[in-house]
C-alpha cells in the first residue's frame, strides 16, 4: 500500500506540473499574423518596383529552347500604373497600363491590363505556323524571389530551365535613355535580316587559328539561331542591342565564352571578339557554307516535291522574295481567272528517259500547266533545262516569274530540312543560285 501511495503521489505531481505548463502562454515565433506578414511582403515589392527613378530594363527570353530575347522597359509610377515599351515590333512608344502585386504560390507581379508584355502570350499572334495557337509562349505574371545587387529577381511558375530548376528573370535599373536604347536596338534588325539578302549565313569560329565553319539558320521572328555542321550543333537565342546582339545561352570557344556580337557595317558581319585572335563571326554568303549531298539524293528514285501556298507560303524557310514572284505571277494570270497555289517538282517521271521531269503549276479554275524539263547535277546543284510546255507561249510568258526561278542555268541548291510543317512529310528547300534570297519550301510526297 505504501508503494502504491507513492506512485499515485508521483503521478499527481506530474499532472499538476503539466497542467501548469499548459496554462502558460507559448513563446511567439512571429510578432504579426500570417495575413499581416503577407501584406508586408506585398507592400515591400510595390516599394521596390517604384524605387528605380528611371524604371527597369528586362531582357525576356520566353522559352530557352525556342525564342530569343525581347527587351522591355517598365516604369512603375504608382501602386497601380506602369509605363511600358518594348522592341517586340515597330511600335516602341511608351504606353500606360495597370499592374498588381498579388498572392499566388508566393508574392507575384501581375500585368493586369493589356500592354506589350501580353503580345508574347497571345496565341493569335504566333511567330510562324508552328506556334499557331501558342504565340511566343510568354508569361505576364512573375513570382518575386529576391533582390541581388540592386536588381529584382523573379521566377516563372510554369517553365523551367533544362536543369529542371525554375527559370529566373532579372529586372535591372534603367538609365534615363532606355526608351531610346530600345529604338536604337531595333536599328540592327535590318542588319541581321535576310530580306533581300542571301538565305545562306555562316558562323565561323576561330580558336587558336583553327577555323570551324557552321551553316547557321536564323529564325528572325523567333530571334533564335541554329548553327550546325557534320560534327556538332550550337543553338542560342539572341536579343538586340544598339551595337549588335547578345545571346543566351553563351557558348564556349576554347576556354572563353562567346556572349556578345557587334555589327561591322563594312563587312556586313556580326563579330564576337574573344581576344588573343579568337573570334566568332556570323555573316552572309552566296552558297551553302556546309556541303551536303541532298541534291543527289532527291534524284535517286522517282520523287515529287510540292509547294502548297496555304501550308508553306508562311513557312520559316519560304522567303519574301519567293512569295513576291508568286504574287507577281498570279497578278499576270488574274485576267484569265487563274491562281497558282501549288507547284510540283516531279523528277524522273519516265523510266525510259531517266532525266525527264516535269514542273506542274496548279490552282483553282484551270487544268494543270506542265513544263517538261531535263536536269543535270552541277557543282552541288540541280539544273533544270527546258524541253516543252503543254500550253501556248502566251500563257508561258505569264508564268515567267516563277518558272525563271526554277529553270535557271545557274541552278538550285537543295537541302533536306530537319523540321516539319503541319504534316509529317519531309521538308526540302530549293534556293536560287543566281539570287540566293529566293527560296521555296516543299513537302516530299
C-alpha positions as MATLAB code, in Angstrom:
seq = 'XXXXXXXXXXXXXXXXXXXXXXXXXXXXXXXXXXXXXXXXXXXXXXXXXXXXXXXXXXXXXXXXXXXXXXXXXXXXXXXXXXXXXXXXXXXXXXXXXXXXXXXXXXXXXXXXXXXXXXXXXXXXXXXXXXXXXXXXXXXXXXXXXXXXXXXXXXXXXXXXXXXXXXXXXXXXXXXXXXXXXXXXXXXXXXXXXXXXXXXXXXXXXXXXXXXXXXXXXXXXXXXXXXXXXXXXXXXXXXXXXXXXXXXXXXXXXXXXXXXXXXXXXXXXXXXXXXXXXXXXXXXXXXXXXXXXXXXXXXXXXXXXXXXXXXXXXXXXXXXXXXXXXXXXXXXXXXXXXXXXXXXXXXXXXXXXXXXXXXXXXXXXXXXXXXXXXXXXXXXXXXXXXXXXXXXXXXXXXXXXXXXXXXXXXXXXXXXXXXXXXXXXXXXXXXXXXXXXXXXXXXXXX';
ca = [
       0.000    0.000    0.000;
       2.892    2.328    0.789;
       4.438    1.764   -2.661;
       1.068    2.263   -4.350;
       0.553    5.529   -2.443;
       3.968    6.815   -3.618;
       3.176    6.023   -7.263;
      -0.165    7.839   -7.058;
       1.554   10.835   -5.437;
       4.202   10.986   -8.187;
       1.590   10.816  -10.965;
      -0.481   13.529   -9.285;
       2.520   15.867   -9.074;
       3.350   15.138  -12.765;
      -0.110   16.059  -13.986;
      -0.171   19.190  -11.822;
       3.113   20.344  -13.355;
       1.878   19.564  -16.871;
      -1.343   21.443  -16.201;
       0.564   24.489  -15.025;
       2.752   24.480  -18.182;
      -0.322   24.362  -20.418;
      -1.656   27.479  -18.708;
       1.499   29.381  -19.605;
       1.450   31.392  -22.875;
       3.743   29.705  -25.523;
       6.703   31.592  -26.882;
       5.711   33.588  -30.024;
       7.597   32.778  -33.220;
       6.206   35.837  -35.050;
       5.160   39.253  -33.873;
       2.481   39.563  -36.549;
      -0.244   37.399  -38.042;
       0.246   35.468  -41.343;
      -2.023   37.961  -43.127;
      -0.002   40.884  -41.829;
       3.259   39.252  -42.920;
       1.934   38.629  -46.452;
       0.670   42.190  -46.719;
       4.113   43.377  -45.664;
       5.761   41.331  -48.459;
       3.291   42.698  -50.982;
       3.990   46.244  -49.852;
       7.752   45.636  -49.933;
       7.581   44.517  -53.585;
       5.475   47.533  -54.511;
       8.064   49.811  -52.945;
      10.905   48.028  -54.740;
       9.143   48.326  -58.103;
       8.744   52.073  -57.589;
      12.247   52.555  -56.205;
      14.092   52.909  -59.524;
      13.972   56.537  -60.615;
      14.214   55.668  -64.309;
      12.309   52.382  -64.244;
      13.548   48.902  -65.109;
      15.070   47.083  -68.055;
      14.063   43.463  -68.715;
      15.504   41.226  -71.455;
      12.904   38.470  -71.609;
      13.580   35.069  -73.173;
      10.101   33.423  -73.197;
      11.499   29.944  -73.891;
      15.162   28.993  -73.874;
      14.546   26.217  -76.426;
      12.557   28.243  -78.949;
      12.921   32.006  -78.584;
      15.464   34.752  -78.155;
      15.221   37.898  -76.078;
      12.695   40.732  -76.220;
      13.727   43.890  -74.422;
      11.208   45.666  -72.168;
      11.134   48.956  -70.302;
       8.929   49.233  -67.192;
       8.369   52.311  -65.034;
       6.044   51.657  -62.073;
       4.785   55.165  -61.413;
       2.453   54.302  -58.507;
       0.767   51.285  -56.874;
      -1.439   50.660  -59.901;
       0.005   52.074  -63.121;
       3.065   51.129  -65.166;
       4.613   52.720  -68.250;
       5.884   50.147  -70.737;
       7.786   49.922  -74.004;
       9.496   47.075  -75.874;
      11.411   46.177  -79.019;
       8.902   43.443  -79.919;
       7.688   45.284  -83.024;
       7.901   48.647  -84.751;
       5.691   50.325  -82.148;
       8.188   51.275  -79.434;
       6.054   54.026  -77.907;
       5.732   54.129  -74.121;
       2.194   53.050  -73.136;
       0.468   53.151  -69.756;
      -1.331   50.103  -68.357;
      -2.132   48.576  -64.970;
      -0.337   46.082  -62.767;
      -0.888   44.452  -59.392;
       1.108   42.645  -56.727;
      -0.858   39.586  -55.688;
      -0.510   36.377  -53.723;
      -0.237   33.072  -55.573;
       2.226   30.368  -54.623;
       4.194   33.389  -53.429;
       4.055   37.136  -53.928;
       3.999   37.869  -57.639;
       3.871   40.731  -60.095;
       0.925   40.593  -62.489;
       0.456   42.857  -65.506;
      -3.335   43.059  -65.397;
      -4.293   45.158  -68.435;
      -3.028   44.737  -71.972;
       0.357   46.118  -72.974;
       3.455   44.950  -74.879;
       4.201   42.080  -72.459;
       0.909   40.436  -73.470;
       1.959   40.258  -77.124;
       4.229   37.350  -76.176;
       1.362   35.334  -74.662;
      -1.218   35.984  -77.393;
      -1.987   32.688  -79.143;
      -3.487   34.591  -82.067;
      -0.136   36.293  -82.674;
       2.337   33.471  -83.472;
       5.821   33.960  -84.957;
       5.104   31.266  -87.577;
       2.780   28.364  -88.335;
       4.456   26.001  -85.854;
       3.287   28.154  -82.939;
      -0.265   28.837  -84.067;
      -2.482   28.962  -81.006;
       0.538   29.247  -78.696;
       2.083   32.577  -79.654;
       5.545   33.207  -78.231;
       4.988   31.131  -75.056;
       5.325   34.254  -72.946;
       4.001   34.986  -69.459;
       2.669   38.158  -67.864;
       2.934   37.090  -64.204;
       6.259   36.694  -62.424;
       6.916   35.320  -58.920;
       9.192   37.577  -56.863;
      12.226   35.762  -55.476;
      14.859   38.186  -54.130;
      16.957   41.279  -54.699;
      20.516   40.943  -55.925;
      22.914   43.878  -56.264;
      20.055   46.301  -56.834;
      18.366   44.006  -59.385;
      14.997   42.346  -58.827;
      14.988   38.587  -59.420;
      11.738   36.903  -60.466;
      10.793   33.368  -61.374;
       8.094   31.790  -63.502;
       5.729   29.223  -62.082;
       5.188   27.146  -65.195;
       8.523   26.959  -67.008;
      11.867   25.509  -66.017;
      15.426   25.555  -67.246;
      16.957   22.479  -68.872;
      18.411   21.687  -65.445;
      14.908   21.371  -64.012;
      15.267   24.489  -61.878;
      12.722   27.341  -62.119;
      13.738   29.933  -64.696;
      14.933   33.232  -63.264;
      14.437   36.708  -64.745;
      16.261   39.886  -63.861;
      14.887   43.433  -63.753;
      17.817   45.846  -63.983;
      17.639   49.511  -63.068;
      17.229   51.505  -66.272;
      19.031   54.590  -67.416;
      17.053   57.667  -68.353;
      17.743   56.929  -72.029;
      16.386   53.370  -72.047;
      13.401   54.025  -74.358;
      15.905   55.457  -76.859;
      18.084   52.394  -76.198;
      15.187   50.215  -77.363;
      14.756   52.269  -80.543;
      18.483   52.047  -81.252;
      18.471   48.278  -80.691;
      15.841   47.820  -83.386;
      18.169   49.502  -85.887;
      20.086   46.210  -86.022;
      17.089   44.206  -87.230;
      17.697   45.008  -90.928;
      21.369   44.082  -90.469;
      20.583   40.539  -89.373;
      17.523   40.180  -91.627;
      17.701   38.069  -94.779;
      15.070   40.192  -96.564;
      16.565   40.893  -99.951;
      19.788   39.134  -98.895;
      21.122   35.614  -99.260;
      19.434   32.938  -97.156;
      22.885   31.479  -96.570;
      24.727   32.569  -93.482;
      27.791   31.069  -91.931;
      29.203   31.091  -88.442;
      32.976   30.766  -88.341;
      34.776   30.073  -85.084;
      38.458   30.971  -84.909;
      40.036   29.166  -81.959;
      43.825   29.479  -81.775;
      43.993   29.799  -85.550;
      41.785   26.797  -86.278;
      38.678   27.768  -88.278;
      35.458   25.777  -87.863;
      32.545   26.621  -90.172;
      28.860   26.190  -89.432;
      25.757   26.618  -91.537;
      23.650   28.931  -89.371;
      19.903   29.304  -89.730;
      18.467   32.386  -88.028;
      14.740   32.484  -87.370;
      14.230   36.224  -87.294;
      10.674   36.096  -85.938;
      11.709   33.896  -83.021;
      15.125   35.546  -82.618;
      16.656   32.096  -82.457;
      19.702   30.639  -84.235;
      20.800   27.087  -85.027;
      24.368   26.585  -86.264;
      25.334   23.118  -87.448;
      27.917   21.108  -89.342;
      28.627   17.390  -89.617;
      30.176   17.245  -86.141;
      28.052   19.443  -83.883;
      25.152   21.852  -83.423;
      25.079   25.108  -81.454;
      21.745   26.758  -80.610;
      21.062   30.081  -78.947;
      18.528   32.860  -78.689;
      19.562   36.461  -79.249;
      18.406   39.882  -78.135;
      19.188   43.147  -79.901;
      21.471   45.886  -78.561;
      22.391   49.233  -80.161;
      25.697   47.714  -81.343;
      24.531   44.223  -82.314;
      23.075   41.490  -80.135;
      23.680   39.367  -77.035;
      22.989   35.628  -76.884;
      21.654   33.102  -74.404;
      22.918   30.589  -73.654;
      26.512   31.656  -74.187;
      28.747   29.030  -75.755;
      32.354   28.118  -75.156;
      35.244   28.678  -77.562;
      38.304   27.066  -76.021;
      38.335   28.479  -72.502;
      36.409   31.646  -73.469;
      32.708   32.378  -73.724;
      31.015   33.958  -76.743;
      28.195   36.165  -75.483;
      28.025   39.479  -77.366;
      28.244   40.247  -81.093;
      28.961   43.667  -82.602;
      27.839   44.587  -86.121;
      30.597   45.560  -88.578;
      28.937   47.564  -91.353;
      31.983   47.357  -93.663;
      31.884   43.568  -93.861;
      28.141   43.190  -93.108;
      29.041   40.746  -90.325;
      28.409   40.301  -86.618;
      31.637   39.704  -84.701;
      32.305   38.413  -81.194;
      35.928   39.345  -80.451;
      37.158   36.947  -77.772;
      40.682   38.369  -77.563;
      44.020   36.830  -78.466;
      42.953   36.466  -82.087;
      39.982   34.229  -81.213;
      36.583   35.208  -82.575;
      33.164   34.130  -83.766;
      31.896   35.718  -86.994;
      28.364   35.482  -88.407;
      27.763   36.724  -91.940;
      26.067   36.188  -95.293;
      27.418   34.262  -98.271;
      26.159   33.247 -101.686;
      26.242   29.470 -101.329;
      25.743   26.903  -98.544;
      28.665   27.105  -96.090;
      28.398   23.375  -95.331;
      28.174   20.902  -98.216;
      25.527   18.166  -98.391;
      24.630   15.516 -100.951;
      20.910   16.331 -100.761;
      20.946   17.442 -104.395;
      21.894   13.862 -105.354;
      19.516   12.060 -103.002;
      16.416   13.677 -104.500;
      17.202   12.179 -107.924;
      17.940    8.601 -106.833;
      14.322    7.420 -107.054;
      11.142    8.912 -108.546;
      10.327   11.805 -106.274;
       7.822   14.642 -106.191;
       8.296   17.803 -104.156;
       5.314   20.120 -103.757;
       4.859   23.695 -102.610;
       1.377   24.493 -101.232;
       0.831   28.219 -100.736;
      -1.750   27.771  -97.965;
       0.556   25.485  -95.915;
       4.076   26.552  -96.870;
       3.712   30.160  -98.006;
       4.478   31.358  -94.478;
       6.935   28.594  -93.555;
      10.080   29.889  -91.887;
      12.191   28.804  -94.877;
       9.977   30.378  -97.561;
      11.372   33.817  -98.280;
       9.563   37.016  -99.054;
      11.419   37.156 -102.371;
       9.836   33.868 -103.449;
       6.375   34.969 -102.363;
       6.889   38.149 -104.402;
       7.493   36.008 -107.502;
       4.356   34.003 -106.734;
       2.292   37.167 -106.290;
       3.687   38.669 -109.481;
       2.823   35.515 -111.418;
      -0.727   35.449 -110.050;
      -1.131   39.118 -110.939;
      -0.116   38.229 -114.507;
      -2.707   35.444 -114.564;
      -5.521   37.385 -112.915;
      -7.228   38.408 -116.169;
      -7.572   34.712 -117.029;
      -9.006   33.875 -113.601;
      -6.037   31.678 -112.742;
      -4.346   31.500 -109.331;
      -1.306   29.277 -108.833;
      -1.457   27.852 -105.319;
       0.594   24.686 -105.797;
       3.818   23.846 -107.648;
       5.058   20.282 -108.104;
       8.614   19.331 -108.989;
       8.214   15.769 -110.273;
      11.554   14.103 -111.006;
      12.290   11.040 -113.157;
       8.761   10.540 -114.475;
       9.773    8.413 -117.490;
      11.975    5.337 -116.776;
      12.982    5.200 -120.438;
      14.311    8.760 -120.196;
      15.689    8.945 -116.627;
      16.282   12.672 -116.539;
      12.872   13.734 -117.910;
      10.936   15.563 -115.237;
       8.030   17.982 -115.078;
       7.213   21.188 -113.269;
       3.476   21.367 -112.595;
       1.669   24.648 -111.909;
      -1.688   24.006 -110.250;
      -4.586   26.029 -108.944;
      -8.298   26.653 -108.868;
     -10.050   27.302 -112.177;
      -7.628   25.746 -114.634;
      -6.096   22.458 -115.705;
      -2.533   21.638 -114.707;
       0.106   23.538 -116.636;
       3.053   21.273 -117.387;
       6.616   22.282 -118.152;
       8.628   19.208 -119.192;
      12.304   19.560 -118.339;
      15.533   17.651 -118.047;
      18.003   18.074 -115.240;
      21.704   17.807 -114.593;
      23.718   17.888 -111.379;
      26.390   20.593 -111.445;
      28.554   21.886 -108.566;
      26.223   20.537 -105.846;
      23.147   21.996 -107.563;
      20.311   20.688 -109.674;
      19.898   22.494 -113.009;
      16.652   22.212 -114.973;
      16.546   22.770 -118.741;
      13.517   23.357 -120.963;
      12.043   20.604 -123.149;
       8.475   21.702 -123.867;
       5.192   23.007 -122.425;
       1.627   21.734 -122.735;
       0.260   25.279 -123.198;
       0.662   28.135 -125.637;
       3.518   30.625 -125.447;
       1.205   33.408 -124.263;
       0.488   31.519 -121.051;
       4.145   30.530 -120.707;
       5.073   34.214 -120.706;
       2.646   34.914 -117.862;
       4.276   32.176 -115.754;
       7.736   33.560 -116.396;
       8.493   34.974 -112.870;
       8.083   31.586 -111.181;
       9.436   29.459 -113.988;
      12.595   31.507 -114.375;
      13.343   30.828 -110.697;
      13.075   27.059 -111.216;
      14.534   26.790 -114.715;
      17.712   28.812 -114.467;
      21.124   27.952 -115.936;
      22.784   28.600 -112.564;
      20.554   26.008 -110.916;
      19.088   25.440 -107.473;
      20.652   24.495 -104.165;
      18.719   21.707 -102.423;
      18.541   20.983  -98.717;
      16.685   18.464  -96.629;
      15.452   20.294  -93.526;
      15.160   18.811  -90.036;
      11.693   20.145  -89.201;
       8.136   19.522  -90.353;
       5.245   21.858  -91.099;
       1.757   20.677  -90.054;
       2.245   17.242  -91.603;
       4.873   14.517  -91.193;
       6.236   14.887  -94.741;
       9.938   15.573  -95.013;
      10.702   19.186  -95.892;
      13.061   20.102  -98.735;
      14.010   23.632  -99.739;
      15.092   24.884 -103.179;
      17.184   28.058 -103.359;
      18.200   30.072 -106.400;
      21.950   30.051 -107.037;
      21.613   33.210 -109.116;
      19.744   35.082 -106.376;
      20.014   33.228 -103.035;
      17.415   35.483 -101.427;
      14.793   33.381 -103.267;
      13.943   30.099 -101.556;
      10.827   27.948 -101.566;
       9.774   25.209  -99.172;
       8.315   21.885 -100.323;
       6.883   18.643  -98.981;
       8.349   15.434 -100.277;
       5.302   13.480 -101.447;
];
